[in-house]
Amino acid sequence: MFTNGVFDLLHRGHVVSLKAARAHGDMLVVGLNSDSSTRRLKDWPRPYQTESDRAAILCSLRYVDAVIIFEEDTPEALIQALSPDVLAKGADYSESEIAGARHVRASGGEVVLVELEAGLSSSDLVSRIRSE
């Protein structure tokens, strides 16, 4: 079981998603965007937390069994190397947008879209903080 993300400002939406992803397998590996990858993908001044801090926080969650930091913009190469049986991503993506989905399907695996709870996103959290 594999999922990935930046996980810069860990919030309840992340925890709910990680719990749902973990329910689809015996072990959950999280691919974590490195600091440099996060800088390329997100608006300045992200990341707010270092990759080592984000990894430590993720590792403390009971739903997460391992965290692997990757430097690329997508976890495609990591997914091909690990070849997980199940790949989970938030339902705000379509399967065609999910890095590694084609590889997982071709290997006989499953792609799971995890339902998200409205109003529980990092962008929403950052907007609320900035407006105060």
N, C-alpha and C positions, 0 to 999 in steps of 0.2 A: 504494500500500500504506500503510495507516494502522493504528496501534494507539495506545493511551493508558494512562495510569496516573499514580500519584503518584511512584513510583520514589524514595522517600525514603531508604531504606537499600539501595542497589544491591548485589545479591548474585548468585551464580551462577544462581539460578533466573530472575532477570530476564534475564541474558545469554543463557541457553538459549532463553527465550521470544522475545527480540528476534531472535536468529539464526533461529529457526524461522519467525517472521513474515516476516523479510526474504527468506527462501527462496521466498516466494509472489509476489515482484514485483521490479522493477528498482530501486525506490527505497522507502525506509521513512521515513515521517513519523511522529513520535511527538507526540501531544498530551499535554502535561504539566499536571497540575492545579497551579494557582497556590498560593501559600502560604495565601491566604484560603480557597480551595476545599478545600485539604487540611485546614485547621482545622475546617471544617464537616463533613467526611466521616470524619475519624479522631479517635481519643481524644487528649486532651491528653497529652503536650506536642508532638505532631506538628504541623508537620513538624520533624524534627530538623535538616534542612539547608534552606537557602533555595532558592527556585525558581531563582535564577540559578546556584547551585552544582549543583543537580540537573540543570539544563539543560546546563551545561558538562560534567559527567560523562557524560551521555547522548551529547552531541555527539562525545565522544572515542572512542566505540565505533565500530568499522568497519561494523557492521550498521545504524547510524542515519545517515540522510542529512540530516535536519532535525528540529528540535524547535520546537513552537509551544506557548506557555503560554496556557492558557485559564482564565478567572475563574469560569465557571459550575460547577455541581456535576457536570454531565455534558458530554461533548464533542459533544452532538447538533448544536448550531448550527455548530460547526467542521466536523463531518463533512458537513453539508449544504452548507457553503460550498466545501469541497474536493472533495466527491463522489468519493471514492477508488474505484478498481476493486475493491480488496480491503480488507476490514476484518478485522483479527485481534484476538482476545481470548483470554484463558486459558480452558481447557476447564472451569474451575470455574464458568463462567457458562453459561447456556443462551442460545440465540440470542434468545429473547424478552426476556431481561434486558439485552441489549447495546444501549447507546445508539447510534443511527444505523444499526442493522442493517436496519431496515425501509426506510430511505432508500436504502441501498446496494443492497439486493435490487431495489427498485423501479426503480433506475437501471441495472439489468442487471449489477450487480457481485456479488461473492462474499463471504460471511462465513465466515471460517476460525476454528475453535476449536483453539488450540495446546495440545498436551498439556503438563501441568506435571509436574515431578519432585517426588515426595513429600518433605516435610520441608524444602523450599526456599522458604519464604515469609517475608515481612517480619515477620509476626506471630510465627512460630516463632523468628526471630532475636531479636526484642525480648524474648520470653519467656525465652530462654536467657540473654540479657544481664542481665535483671532478677533472675534466680534465682541469679546469681553473687554 
